[in-house]
C-alpha cells in the first residue's frame, strides 16, 4: 500500500470519479455496505465505501483492489492512473500533489489555541475534495518550501512601474503608503523618478517574487521599469496568492496573480473582475448592513491589460481589509477550512469547544451564524456569494461562534437582475470595463435563478458542510440525516419570503452540482445531478445494484 500522501490522492481521485460519474462503474449496496467496481479491461478495480449527503462518496482506501487476470494487488497511484488512462497533464498534477504533500509539516499539537495568522500556516491539509489539492504546477520543490503557506516563510515583494495606458487602477490614493509604508513608497517614487522623464506616466505595482521570474521579459517589452525588491516582509495565506504582513493588523491583505496551476484553474487575474472589485464590495456592504456578517472589502485594485495579452491579468494587486482589523481583542477568528479537520490524535479540530459547550449546542450555533447571512443575502436580496470554506471565517468569543466574515468577492458573486430586490442598487458594471456590456453567465450577471442556487448550495453544502457531516459521522457517530435536519430546521426558522424561496427551489429532490474534477478528463461535463438531503433522505433498502 502506498504511503499516506499517495493514499490520500488515490482516495480523493477515486471519490471524485465516482461522485461526478466521470467513468462508468457498478455500485452494489448490501446490508449497509457499498462496493464500487470499475471494469476497464484488462483491469478491474473494486473499493468499499458509502454514499453520504448530496451523494458524496466516501471510500475506505485500504480496501481498494486492482485485478489484472488472476493477479490482485493494492494499487499505487500509477496503477490507478494507468487503469483510467489519464492524460499526462493530470498525471503530473497528481504526482506533484503527492510530492508536495509529503514535505508538508505536521502538527502533533492541537491547533484550536493558535491565532488566525498562525492558522493560515498551520492548516496544511489543502482542498479536502479535489485530488490535485497541492499540485501547484509551476512551483519547484524549493518554490513550494519558500512560498507555500505551510512553510511560513517571509519574503519581500518585487515592484515594477508600467505605463498608465496598460494599467487599470481603482481607488489607489494613499493605499501604497498604507500597505507598504511611507519610506518604501518614497523610495519607489525616487527610483522611478531617476529612471524616467515623467513619473506621472507610470503606475507602480507590486509583483510576487516568484511571478517576477515569469513576467520580467514581458514587463520590459511593455515599456516597464524594474524597481527591484522593496518594503516589509510578507507571508502567504492558505490561498497562496493572498499575502499579509505578520503582526500588522491594520495593514491590508493583498492578492497577487501567479502563473500557477492549482486544483482546477490557473491563478492569474481575470481583468474585468479586478477592475470591478471595489464597486462590487461597495454594493455588498450596502446590501448587508442589516445582516449579521462582516464583509472584508476589496477596496482598491490594480491590474494590467495589454493589447497583445502577454501581461493581461499576470500583474496586478487586490487590496483587502485585514481580518484582524475587524475583530476585538477578546475575539478569535478561524477559517472555516479548519472545521472538518482532524488533529494528530485523530480528534476533530472542534473537539475542545464541543467539550465546553456541548456538541449539538455548538454545532447549531455555528450553523445559525454561518447560514443566516448567506441565505438572507441570497433569498431576500437576490445576491449569491461563494461562501465556501476558504472564503468564510468564523468569529468566536471564548470558542463560541458569534459572527461570520466573508471575503474574496471579485470573482465569486452572482445575481439575476429580475430577482434582485433593489435592482437600482446594482453597480453599472458596463461602465467599468467593456467586457461587461453584452455578456451574461460569465461574470456576475446570470440569466437563470437556478445558477444562484447552484453557487450557494455547492459552496456551502456539497463541497463544505458535507465534509463536516462526514467527519462527525466518523468521529462522533452523528448521523448525517440528523445534521442536515438541523440545517433544514435552521433555514426554516429564518422565515424567508416563501415566494422567493420557491423561485430558488432549494428543496427539490435532486439538484445540479458543479463537476470540479471532470474538466481534467476528456469530457465536456461541467455539472451532474445529486440527491438533495434538505428535501429527502437516501432511500433505505437491504440491497441495491446500480450501473452508472
Secondary structure, 3 states (H helix, E strand, C coil): CCCHHHHHHHHHHHHHHHHCCCCCCEEEEECCEEEEEEEECCEEEEEEEEECHHHCEEEEEEEEEEEECCEEECCCHHHHHHHCCCCHHHHHHHHHHHHHHHCCCCCCCCCCCCCHHHHHHHCCCCCCCCCCCCCCECCCHHHHHHHCHHHCCEEEEEEEEEEHHHEEEECCCCHHHHHHCHHHHHHHHHHHHHHCCCHHHEEEEEECHHHHHHHHHHHHHCCCEEEEEEEEEEEECCCCCEEECCCCCCCCEEECCCCCEECCEECCCCHHHHHHHHHHHHHHHHHCCCCCEEECCEEEEEEECCCCCCCCCCCEEEEECCHHHHCCCCCEEEEHHHCCCECCCCCECCHHHHHHHCHHHHHHHHHHHHHHHHHHHHHHHCEEECCCCCCEEEEEECCEEEEEEECCCCCCEEECHHHCCCHHHCCCHHHCCHHHCCCCCCCCECCCHHHHHHHHHHHHHHHHHHHHHHHHHHHHCCCHHHHHHHHHHHHHHCCCCHHHHHHHCCCCCEEEEECCCHHHCCCCCCEEEEECCCCCCCCCCCEEEEEC
